Amino acid sequence: MMATALLKKASNSAAPGQYLGYGLQDVRLCHHLLKSAGGCSVSLEFIEDTAIHWPDGRVLLEQAKSALSGNPISDNSTELWKCFANWARLCSCGKVDPKLTKFHLYICPPKKGALVHLLHSASTKPEAAILLAEINKRVSKGKKLKACDPLISEFLSAGMDTCQNIIINFCLVSEPDPLEQIRELFRLSVFENSVEDFCSHAIGEAKNRIAALIRAGDSPMIDALEFRRRLQAFTRKYGARGLLVPTTEQPNNMQVRAILAATPIFVQQLMKVNTPDEALLRAIGDYLRSDADRTVWAADGRIVEESLNELHEGLKSHFQNVRDEVEDLMSEMDSETRGRKIYRDCIKHHEPLESQCVPSYFISGTYNMLADFATIGWHPQYSMWFKCK
């Protein structure tokens, strides 16, 4: 069946450390944007994996570690001591003030570590001093060298005062599912079966915003309140309507031009009826976005193959009705004009998928997918040039 060819395997969604196809840092970026107070900004891989920046100069630095294949918080873990060494380095070079900075280590799922839990519990300078004395013994002369020892030494080299402040302001954060707190926020405003889609949209939106800032040469930092306002507008628009949520942004010019240069059959079909350049480029964008949506929705179990087949049959039936009407009423027009009329009337059509609304571009993209298989066509004689796959 044709729909079978469309249900491509999602390459990332089931990979270890991936959540809805996104990495742990992306999930934490979104989490902080949704939870941070007004006036705060959140950055990604700027001074730390993620960081929250308060208007008064306070900062929260967070390193995020997946614990699926090991224990990053064991006493001799290089991952653990890389965190402390990096924080000490940032303090020593003056990028952050240890007295005004919170230092978080986020791991998922939870793991045990005797020393890291003592570091987490220390809240006074005397308690921190006792821990530092214990840590210093680990790298004293005569001890067997461990891989983490140079990192411990780098941490200690920042000095007693800096190390004490880092320990006092250190917090270990762990949870079994990093998505659950994001889900909880959406459960108040969207259908339960749409929660995963809205989570995916929010994470993707945060990641795309950071990528756009980097491309523009700006700091990878997003205003939390402004991000929430945009997300709230999106949720108000789609959350109560049972919409299958878009899974990707509008493709960039390079992606569209690459498809245009490759001239797949659906592009040739549009060219055959002299489709204007603007409409042709828009059709390519719709095709790419709808193709991505079908893949993700199918992989997530939001739609099934039979539903796609039903949608395709409905669209083909509508196409035939439009074509018959155009041939009856516009037979005096040239073939290209009739073909463009058929195309425009088809892509304006609205049809749900499993009783759920689809994004505005999805029907257009699906019609162009059907045209790519040559099961339909815009030129009255399309079957003379294009053979059904």
N, C-alpha and C positions, 0 to 999 in steps of 0.2 A: 504494500500500500504506500501511497505517496507520503502520508504523514510519518511513516516509519523513518524515512530518510531525513526527516526534520528533527527527530528526537535524538540529537547528538549528545554524546556523553559530556557531562560537565566535568572539566578537568581538575578544577580546584576545590569544589565544594566538599569533597569527601577526603581531602588531603589532611594529614595530621597537622594540627595547629591552625587550620583554616575554619572560619566561621562565616556561613553564608557566602563562601567564596572569597572572604577577606581575611587578611592577617590579623593577629592579635593586636598589633599597634593601631591598626585602623579602627578596630572595635573600641579600643580604649580612647582613641581620639574622639569618636562619636559620643561615648559615655560621658566624657568630661564636658563636651559641648552642651549636652543635654542637662547636666547636673550643676554646672558652675554658675555662680552668682552673676547678676547683671554687672557689666563693667569689666568682667574678666575676658581674657583672650586665651585661646588654647593653641599650642604649637605642636608640630610633628617633626621630629628629627632636626630640631633647631639647636637647642642646648642639651636636649635629652630625648629619649624615645618619644615621650609626650611631656608637656609641661603646661601648667596653668599659671597665668600671669595676672596678678591683681593690680589694680590702678595705683595702689600705695607702694608698689615695689616688691611686695611679697611674691614668692614663687613656690610652686609645688613641682618638683622634678620626679618623674616616674619612669622606671625601667620595667618593661613587661617581658616576662619569660614564660615560655610554654614548658610545662613539666610533664608532658605526655610521654617523653622518651628518656627521662632521667630526673634527677633531683637537683635543681639549681640552687637550693638553699642548704645543702649539706655543709658541715663545718669546713670541709676542705674544697668546696666547689670553687672553681675558677670563675664561674658565672657570678657567684655571690660577691667575690672579692673584686671583680672587675667593676661592679657597681660602686662599691665604697672607694676604690681607687679613683674612679672617674669623678665622683662627687668631691673628693679631696682635691683633685686637680682643678676642678671648676672654682672651688673656693680659693685655692692658692693663687690662681691667676686673676682673681677679682671679678670673675663673671657672675658669681652669686655670693651673697652674704649668708654664711651658715646660720646666723641668728635669725634671719628673715626667710629661711627656706625650709620647706618640708621635703623630706627624702623618702619616696615610696618605692618599694619593690613589689611588683604585682606578679603573682604566679597563678597558673591555672593548669591542672587542678591542684588542690592543696597538697602540700608535702610537709614532712617533719624535718626540723633542724634544730638541734639543742642550742647552739650559739646564736643563731639568728633570732630565735624567740627571746633570748635574754636581751639582745640588742633592741628588739621591738619593745620590751617591757621597761627598759631603763628610761627614767624620766627626770633624773637629777644629775648634776655634775659628779657628785661622789659615786653614784652608781655607775656612771659612764667611766670614771677613772678606774674603778675595780675591773671593769670589762677590758679596758685598754691594757691594763697590766697583764691580764690573762692572754690577750691577743699578742702582746709583745713577747711572751714566753714562747709562742709558737714559732717565732723566727729568730730566737736567740742562738748564739753560736753553739755548735755541737749537735743541734737538732738535725734530723734527717731532712734534706731539702725536699719540699713538695712543690708542685706546679703553681700553687696559689701563693707561695711565699713572696715572690717579687711584688705581687699585687698588694699583699698585706703590708709589706715594707713601704710601698708607695703611699698607701693610706696613712700609715703612721708618720710618714715624713712631713705631713701637713702641719704637725704640731699638736700639742695637747689640747689647746683651746678649740681649734677647728674640729679635731676629731670628737671631742666631747659634744660640741654643738650638733655635729652630724648624727651622733648616736641618739642624743636627746630628741632630735626632730625626725628620727627614722621611724618608719611604719611598714610592717609587712602586711600586704593585702592579698588575700587568696579567696577564691571561690570556685565551685565546680563548673559553672557555666557563665562565661563572660557576657553572654547575650541576655541573660534573664532580667537584669535591671532595665535594659533598654526595652525589652518586651513589656515589662510592667507599665512603662509610660504610655505605650501604644494601646494596651488593653482597655484603657479608659475611653478611647475615642474611635477605635476601628473594630470591624468585625473580627472575631477570633481567628477565622481562617485566613485573614489578611495580615495578621500581626507579623509573620515572618517576612512578607513582602515589604511592609513599611520599615521594618528593621533594616533590611537589605538596602532599601532606598536611602535611609538616613546615613548609614555607614558609607555607601557609595557617594552620596552627596558631599559628605565631609572630605573623603579622599579626593574627589574631583576638584573641590575648592582649593585644597592644598596644592594639587598638581598645577592648577591654573595660576596660582600665586608664584610658584617656582618658575613656570614658563615665562611669566611677566617680569621676573627678576626681583620679586618682592619677598619679604620674610614669610615663611610658611606658618602664618599665624591667623586664626579666625576669631572674630568677635563672637562670643558665645550667645549673647542675646540676639544679635542679628541672625545668627544661624537658626536659632529656635523660632524666630518669627517667620522665616522662610519655610521651615518645616511645618509650622502650625498652619500656614496658608495652604500648603500642599495637602495636609491631613484634612483640613476643612473641605477642600475641594473634592477629595477622593475617598475619604475614610468611611463615610456613611452610605456609599453608593455601591458597595460590593465590586469595586473596580479591581481588575487585575493590574497591579501597579507596574509602571515602566521599570525596566531593569537596567537601562543604560541611558546615557545622555545622547544628544544629537551628535552623530559622528563628525569628526573634524574634516576640514577641506581635503586633507591628504588622503584620508580613507575613501572619501567619495570619489575623488579624482582617480584613485587606483582602480575602483570598480568601473568607472567610465572608460578608462583606458583598456580594461580587459574586455569590454563590450559583451557581457553575457547576453543570453537570449532575451531576457526581459528588457534590457537596454536597446537591443536591436529592434525589438517590437515597437518601442516608443519612438525610436528614430524613423521607423518605417512610416509612421503617420505624422512626421514632422513636428514632434512635440517640442515646444520652446525649451531653451536651455534651462531656464529657472525651474520649470516643472520637471524636467528630466533629472536635475540634481536633487530636487526634493523627493522624487520617486526613489532614487538610490538611497537617500537617507532613511526613508520610511522602510524600505526593504531590509536594510541592515539592522535597524532597531527592532522590527518585528521578528526577524530571524533570531536575534539575541533573546528576545522575550520568550519565544516558543521554547528555546533550549532550556532557559532557566526555569520557566514555569513547569515544564515537563520533568526536569531533574528534581524539583522540589515537590512534585506530586500535586501541584495546583491544578493541572489539567491532565487529561488522559488522551491517548491516541485516538480513540473513537470520537471524542469531542472535536478534535481537529478535522477528522474526516467529515463529520457532520457539518462543520463550519464551511469546509471547502465545497461540499455539495450544495449548500445553500448559496454560496457566492457564485458558483458556476450557474445555478439556476437563475439567479438575479442577472448575471451577465447575459444569458441567453434571452431573457425578457427584454433587457435594454437593447440588445442588438436587433431583435426582431422589430422593436418599436422604431428604432432609428432607420432601419431599412425600409419600413413602411412609410414613414413620414418625411424622410430626407433622401430619398433615392435619387433626386436630381443633383445632390451635392457630390463633389468628388470624393474618392475613397478615403483620402487622408483626413478630410474634414469630418466625415462620418466616423472614422476611427477615433479621432480626438474626442468627439462627442460621447462615444461609447465609453472611453476611458474615464472621462470626467464624471459621467453619471455613475459609473461603477464605484469609483473611489469615494464618492459622497455617501455611499450606502452605509447604514448602521446595522450591525448585527451582533448580538451578544455571543459570548463563548461560555458554555455551561451556566447560562443565566447571569453571567457577570459582564459588566461593561468592560470594554477594552479601550486602551488609549486611542486618541484620535488618529494616529498614524498607522495603527495596526491593520485596519481593513485595506488601506492603500498598499501597505507592504505585503500583505497576504495576496492581494490581487496580482501584484508584480511577481510574487513567488509562483503563482499559478501560471502566469505568462512565461516565466522562465522554464517551466515544464512543458510549455506550448499546449497545455490543455485548454487554454483560452487565448485569444489574441485580439488586437485592436483593429488592425487592418481587415477589411471585409474578406480578403483573400489570404489571411495570415497562414492558413494551413498549406499553402503552396510553397512557402519559404521555410517554415519551421515545423519540424516533426515532433510529435508528442513523445516525451521521454518514457 
